[in-house]
Amino acid sequence: MPRGDKSAYTDKQKRQAEHIEEGYEKRGVPEKEAERRAWATVNKEDGGGKKVSVRR
């Protein structure tokens, strides 16, 4: 998966990132930086994209 590809994220994670990004933009953070921070926050909370559970 190339960097920046958001296809591995769930719809919920994408909505969360969008909401967080809007909050940063309201505070005057530039659009690109707001997007970067939003995805960093989602990754911090969820550990990245979709998780495949492995049962043993």
C-alpha positions, 0 to 999 in steps of 0.5 A: 500500500503506497503512502497516503492510501486511505483504503485500509481505513474503515468508514468510521476512521475516515469520518473521525479524521474528517471531523478532527481535520475540520476542528483544526481548520477552525483553529486556523491550521493550514489544510494540509497540516490539519489533514496530517494531524487528523490522520496522526490522531486516528492512527494514535487512537486505533493503531492504523487501518483495518485490523484483521483478527487472527484466531488460533 
